[in-house]
């Protein structure tokens, strides 16, 4: 992710690496005590009751910002701890199963890793990667061909190693016991999939967010692979400061939902999430094209209850310490930003296996 205005995931103000660093923001006690002294003039003492409305409002804003930073820090710290312990558990497991296999084969872990068969990179594979990213690369294929081959070769080697180690883990019954942090997330909102699905995906997203648009096909792939086991819930988190048309799109989606057309609108908005396609007139054309009644749609856009729905979602995102979109909760496990498809599917598979195991017991 980037921190430019085109990025969706805003960088948290506190580094994940400084987990023990004290937060340099003092609690604004003066806004909590109306009789806190502010000044002395002769025998007269002035308190916060005498402060201007502007000063009191500023203290409340400072307190709100302080609380927001605490929530963001707490989420970042919890996820960082999870990642660190998970990485260590994986290292220990891989080290031990390799040692066991080496002993069984009268070999060494190093020799076993050297013997892993790595599939070669094909010209078609390299060309496909180039074609998918040609706009970003902005160079002729011939000038980057070697670099693409080298990068794909590294990926193949890593994937082959991971596949081999996964096989050893299954063979020796090894698994991580690190339990990921789970957040309690309200699942009110437009829902796709069975109500009793064992795995619930709650997506906080922004219709103008390009990273959200990249995640949607991955979610569709997961839903298609597990039509009876996944439920997707959408919550609105328009980032108006960097996406000026996101709020308008969210309002349009809420109004489409009022007439049972949220998911068709969702699919249409994310097909081409550009500012032009999300302009008010274009949004209206798109939504009406889905069969939404024009008069009811226009009235819905003006109704204060429509904006209240979005505010409820955005307040929930703030309370959860979310800093940007997309934010996806998989049975309460938070994934921030766009994810590699294999990672997303792997986490969903973990949750499905756990659900089946729990049901079997």
C-alpha positions as CSV (number, residue, x, y, z in Angstrom):
1,X,0.0,0.0,0.0
2,X,1.0,3.6,-0.5
3,X,0.4,6.7,1.6
4,X,-0.4,8.9,-1.4
5,X,-3.9,10.2,-2.0
6,X,-4.6,7.4,-4.4
7,X,-4.0,4.8,-1.8
8,X,-6.8,3.3,0.4
9,X,-5.0,1.9,3.3
10,X,-3.7,4.9,5.4
11,X,-0.5,4.2,7.2
12,X,-1.0,4.1,11.0
13,X,0.9,6.8,12.9
14,X,2.5,4.2,15.2
15,X,5.0,1.6,13.8
16,X,4.1,-2.0,14.3
17,X,7.7,-2.5,15.5
18,X,7.4,-0.2,18.4
19,X,5.0,-2.4,20.4
20,X,6.4,-1.3,23.8
21,X,6.7,2.4,23.0
22,X,4.7,4.6,25.3
23,X,2.1,6.7,23.5
24,X,3.0,10.4,23.7
25,X,-0.5,11.6,24.0
26,X,-1.7,12.8,27.4
27,X,-5.3,12.3,28.4
28,X,-7.3,15.6,28.2
29,X,-8.6,15.6,31.7
30,X,-9.8,19.2,31.5
31,X,-12.7,18.2,29.3
32,X,-13.8,15.5,31.8
33,X,-13.9,17.8,34.9
34,X,-16.0,21.0,34.5
35,X,-14.4,22.5,37.6
36,X,-10.7,21.9,36.7
37,X,-8.8,25.2,37.4
38,X,-7.4,27.1,34.5
39,X,-6.2,30.4,35.9
40,X,-6.0,32.6,39.0
41,X,-6.7,36.3,39.0
42,X,-6.4,37.8,42.5
43,X,-8.8,35.8,44.6
44,X,-10.8,34.6,41.7
45,X,-10.2,31.2,40.2
46,X,-11.2,30.5,36.6
47,X,-12.2,27.0,35.7
48,X,-13.1,25.1,32.5
49,X,-16.7,26.3,33.0
50,X,-15.3,29.7,32.1
51,X,-13.6,28.5,28.9
52,X,-15.0,29.4,25.5
53,X,-17.1,26.9,23.6
54,X,-14.3,26.7,21.0
55,X,-11.8,25.7,23.7
56,X,-14.0,23.0,25.1
57,X,-14.8,21.7,21.6
58,X,-11.1,21.5,20.9
59,X,-10.5,19.5,24.0
60,X,-13.2,17.1,22.9
61,X,-11.7,16.7,19.5
62,X,-8.3,16.1,21.1
63,X,-9.8,13.4,23.3
64,X,-11.6,11.8,20.4
65,X,-8.3,11.7,18.4
66,X,-6.5,10.3,21.4
67,X,-9.0,7.5,21.7
68,X,-8.8,6.8,18.0
69,X,-5.1,6.5,18.1
70,X,-5.3,4.1,21.1
71,X,-7.7,1.9,19.1
72,X,-5.5,1.9,16.1
73,X,-2.4,1.1,18.2
74,X,-4.2,-1.7,20.0
75,X,-5.2,-3.4,16.7
76,X,-1.7,-3.0,15.2
77,X,-0.1,-4.4,18.3
78,X,-2.4,-7.4,18.5
79,X,-1.9,-8.3,14.9
80,X,1.9,-7.8,15.1
81,X,2.1,-10.2,18.1
82,X,0.0,-12.8,16.2
83,X,2.2,-12.5,13.2
84,X,5.4,-12.8,15.2
85,X,4.3,-15.9,17.2
86,X,2.8,-17.5,14.0
87,X,6.1,-17.0,12.2
88,X,8.0,-18.6,15.1
89,X,5.6,-21.5,15.3
90,X,6.1,-22.1,11.6
91,X,9.9,-21.9,11.9
92,X,9.9,-24.5,14.8
93,X,7.5,-26.8,12.9
94,X,9.5,-26.7,9.7
95,X,12.8,-27.2,11.5
96,X,11.5,-30.2,13.4
97,X,9.7,-32.0,10.5
98,X,12.7,-31.5,8.3
99,X,14.9,-33.1,11.0
100,X,12.5,-36.0,11.4
101,X,12.4,-36.6,7.7
102,X,16.2,-36.3,7.4
103,X,16.6,-38.9,10.2
104,X,14.2,-41.3,8.5
105,X,16.0,-41.0,5.2
106,X,19.5,-41.0,6.7
107,X,20.1,-37.6,5.1
108,X,20.3,-34.0,6.3
109,X,17.8,-31.2,6.2
110,X,20.0,-29.3,3.7
111,X,20.2,-32.2,1.3
112,X,16.4,-32.7,1.4
113,X,15.8,-29.0,0.5
114,X,18.3,-29.3,-2.3
115,X,16.4,-32.2,-3.8
116,X,13.1,-30.4,-4.0
117,X,12.0,-30.3,-7.7
118,X,11.2,-26.8,-8.9
119,X,9.1,-26.4,-12.0
120,X,10.8,-24.2,-14.7
121,X,9.5,-20.9,-15.7
122,X,7.8,-20.9,-19.1
123,X,7.9,-18.2,-21.7
124,X,4.2,-18.1,-21.8
125,X,4.1,-17.6,-18.0
126,X,6.5,-14.7,-18.2
127,X,4.7,-13.1,-21.0
128,X,1.3,-13.4,-19.2
129,X,2.8,-11.6,-16.2
130,X,4.2,-8.9,-18.4
131,X,0.8,-8.4,-20.2
132,X,-1.0,-8.1,-16.9
133,X,1.3,-5.4,-15.6
134,X,2.4,-3.7,-18.9
135,X,0.8,-0.4,-17.9
136,X,2.8,-0.3,-14.6
137,X,6.1,-1.5,-16.1
138,X,6.1,1.0,-19.0
139,X,9.0,-0.8,-20.8
140,X,9.2,-3.1,-23.8
141,X,9.0,-6.8,-22.9
142,X,12.5,-7.5,-24.2
143,X,14.0,-5.1,-21.7
144,X,12.4,-6.7,-18.6
145,X,12.1,-10.3,-19.8
146,X,15.2,-11.5,-17.8
147,X,14.0,-9.8,-14.6
148,X,10.6,-11.4,-14.9
149,X,12.1,-14.8,-15.4
150,X,14.3,-14.4,-12.4
151,X,11.5,-13.2,-10.2
152,X,9.2,-16.1,-11.3
153,X,12.0,-18.5,-10.7
154,X,12.3,-17.3,-7.1
155,X,8.6,-17.6,-6.6
156,X,8.6,-21.2,-8.1
157,X,11.4,-22.2,-5.7
158,X,9.6,-20.7,-2.7
159,X,6.3,-22.3,-3.6
160,X,7.9,-25.7,-4.2
161,X,9.6,-25.4,-0.8
162,X,6.3,-24.5,0.9
163,X,4.5,-27.3,-0.8
164,X,7.2,-29.8,0.4
165,X,7.1,-28.5,4.0
166,X,3.3,-28.6,4.0
167,X,3.5,-32.3,3.0
168,X,5.9,-33.0,5.8
169,X,3.7,-31.2,8.3
170,X,0.8,-33.4,7.3
171,X,2.9,-36.5,7.4
172,X,4.1,-35.9,10.9
173,X,0.9,-34.4,12.2
174,X,2.3,-31.0,12.9
175,X,0.2,-27.9,13.3
176,X,0.5,-24.4,14.8
177,X,-1.4,-23.9,18.1
178,X,-1.2,-20.1,17.9
179,X,-4.7,-18.8,18.1
180,X,-5.2,-15.7,16.0
181,X,-6.8,-12.6,17.4
182,X,-10.5,-12.4,16.7
183,X,-12.6,-9.3,16.8
184,X,-16.3,-9.1,17.6
185,X,-17.9,-7.6,14.5
186,X,-21.6,-6.7,14.1
187,X,-22.8,-8.5,11.0
188,X,-25.8,-6.2,10.2
189,X,-25.7,-5.2,6.6
190,X,-26.4,-6.6,3.1
191,X,-25.6,-10.3,3.2
192,X,-24.8,-12.8,0.4
193,X,-24.8,-16.5,1.1
194,X,-26.5,-18.9,3.6
195,X,-27.4,-17.3,6.9
196,X,-26.1,-20.4,8.8
197,X,-22.8,-20.5,6.9
198,X,-19.9,-21.7,9.2
199,X,-17.6,-18.9,7.9
200,X,-18.7,-15.2,7.9
201,X,-16.8,-12.6,5.9
202,X,-17.4,-9.0,6.9
203,X,-16.0,-6.5,4.4
204,X,-15.5,-2.8,5.2
205,X,-15.0,-1.2,1.9
206,X,-15.1,2.0,-0.2
207,X,-16.6,1.9,-3.8
208,X,-13.9,4.3,-5.1
209,X,-11.0,2.2,-3.6
210,X,-8.9,0.5,-6.2
211,X,-7.6,-2.0,-3.7
212,X,-11.1,-3.0,-2.8
213,X,-11.8,-3.5,-6.5
214,X,-8.9,-5.9,-6.6
215,X,-10.2,-7.9,-3.6
216,X,-13.7,-8.4,-5.1
217,X,-12.8,-11.1,-7.7
218,X,-10.9,-13.0,-4.9
219,X,-14.0,-12.9,-2.7
220,X,-16.1,-14.0,-5.7
221,X,-13.8,-16.9,-6.3
222,X,-14.0,-18.0,-2.6
223,X,-17.8,-17.7,-2.6
224,X,-18.0,-19.8,-5.8
225,X,-15.7,-22.4,-4.3
226,X,-17.7,-22.7,-1.1
227,X,-21.3,-21.7,-2.0
228,X,-22.8,-23.4,1.1
229,X,-20.1,-22.5,3.6
230,X,-19.5,-18.8,3.2
231,X,-21.5,-15.7,4.0
232,X,-20.4,-12.2,2.9
233,X,-21.6,-9.1,4.8
234,X,-20.9,-5.6,3.4
235,X,-20.3,-2.6,5.7
236,X,-19.7,0.9,4.3
237,X,-16.4,2.8,5.0
238,X,-16.2,5.6,2.4
239,X,-12.9,7.5,2.8
240,X,-14.1,10.9,1.7
241,X,-10.8,12.7,2.4
242,X,-9.1,10.8,-0.4
243,X,-12.1,9.5,-2.5
244,X,-14.5,12.4,-3.0
245,X,-17.1,10.2,-4.8
246,X,-17.1,7.4,-2.3
247,X,-19.9,8.8,-0.2
248,X,-22.1,9.3,-3.2
249,X,-21.6,5.7,-4.3
250,X,-22.3,4.4,-0.7
251,X,-25.6,6.4,-0.6
252,X,-26.5,5.0,-4.0
253,X,-25.8,1.5,-2.8
254,X,-27.9,1.9,0.3
255,X,-30.8,3.1,-1.9
256,X,-30.3,0.2,-4.2
257,X,-30.4,-2.1,-1.2
258,X,-33.8,-0.5,-0.2
259,X,-35.2,-2.1,-3.3
260,X,-33.3,-5.4,-3.1
261,X,-30.6,-4.5,-5.6
262,X,-27.6,-4.0,-3.4
263,X,-25.5,-6.9,-4.8
264,X,-26.1,-6.0,-8.5
265,X,-25.1,-2.4,-7.6
266,X,-22.1,-3.7,-5.7
267,X,-21.0,-5.7,-8.8
268,X,-21.6,-2.8,-11.1
269,X,-19.7,-0.2,-9.0
270,X,-16.7,-2.4,-8.6
271,X,-16.5,-3.3,-12.2
272,X,-14.9,0.1,-13.0
273,X,-14.3,2.1,-9.8
274,X,-13.2,5.3,-11.5
275,X,-14.4,8.8,-10.6
276,X,-16.2,9.1,-13.9
277,X,-18.3,6.0,-13.4
278,X,-19.1,7.0,-9.8
279,X,-20.3,10.5,-10.6
280,X,-23.9,11.1,-9.4
281,X,-25.5,11.1,-12.9
282,X,-23.6,7.9,-13.8
283,X,-24.5,6.2,-10.5
284,X,-28.2,7.0,-11.1
285,X,-28.1,5.6,-14.6
286,X,-26.4,2.4,-13.3
287,X,-28.8,1.9,-10.5
288,X,-31.9,2.6,-12.5
289,X,-30.6,0.2,-15.1
290,X,-30.8,-2.5,-12.5
291,X,-34.6,-2.1,-12.2
292,X,-34.7,0.4,-9.3
293,X,-37.7,2.7,-9.2
294,X,-36.5,6.3,-10.0
295,X,-38.8,8.2,-7.7
296,X,-38.1,6.0,-4.7
297,X,-34.4,6.1,-5.4
298,X,-34.3,10.0,-5.6
299,X,-36.3,10.2,-2.3
300,X,-34.0,7.7,-0.6
301,X,-30.9,9.8,-1.5
302,X,-32.4,12.8,0.3
303,X,-33.6,10.9,3.4
304,X,-31.4,11.5,6.5
305,X,-31.8,7.8,7.4
306,X,-29.7,6.9,4.4
307,X,-26.7,8.8,5.6
308,X,-27.3,7.4,9.1
309,X,-26.8,3.8,7.8
310,X,-23.4,4.8,6.4
311,X,-22.5,6.6,9.6
312,X,-23.3,3.6,11.7
313,X,-21.0,1.5,9.6
314,X,-18.2,4.1,9.6
315,X,-18.5,4.5,13.4
316,X,-18.2,0.7,13.8
317,X,-15.1,0.8,11.6
318,X,-13.6,3.5,13.8
319,X,-14.4,1.6,17.0
320,X,-12.6,-1.4,15.6
321,X,-9.5,0.7,15.0
322,X,-9.6,0.3,11.2
323,X,-7.4,2.7,9.3
324,X,-8.3,2.1,5.7
325,X,-10.0,-0.1,3.1
326,X,-10.4,-2.9,2.4
327,X,-10.6,-4.5,5.8
328,X,-11.9,-8.0,5.8
329,X,-12.9,-10.1,8.8
330,X,-12.9,-13.8,8.4
331,X,-14.8,-15.2,11.4
332,X,-13.4,-12.2,13.2
333,X,-9.8,-12.6,11.9
334,X,-8.7,-9.2,10.4
335,X,-7.0,-9.0,7.0
336,X,-6.1,-5.5,6.0
337,X,-5.6,-4.3,2.5
338,X,-5.7,-6.5,-0.7
339,X,-4.5,-10.0,-0.1
340,X,-2.8,-12.7,-2.3
341,X,-5.6,-15.0,-3.4
342,X,-3.8,-18.1,-2.0
343,X,-3.4,-16.5,1.4
344,X,-7.1,-15.5,1.5
345,X,-8.2,-19.0,0.4
346,X,-5.9,-20.7,2.9
347,X,-7.3,-18.7,5.8
348,X,-10.9,-19.5,4.7
349,X,-9.9,-23.2,4.5
350,X,-8.5,-23.0,8.0
351,X,-11.7,-21.6,9.3
352,X,-13.8,-24.3,7.4
353,X,-11.6,-27.1,8.8
354,X,-12.0,-25.7,12.3
355,X,-15.7,-25.4,11.9
356,X,-16.0,-29.0,10.7
357,X,-13.7,-30.2,13.6
358,X,-15.8,-28.4,16.1
359,X,-19.0,-29.8,14.6
360,X,-17.6,-33.3,14.6
361,X,-16.8,-33.1,18.3
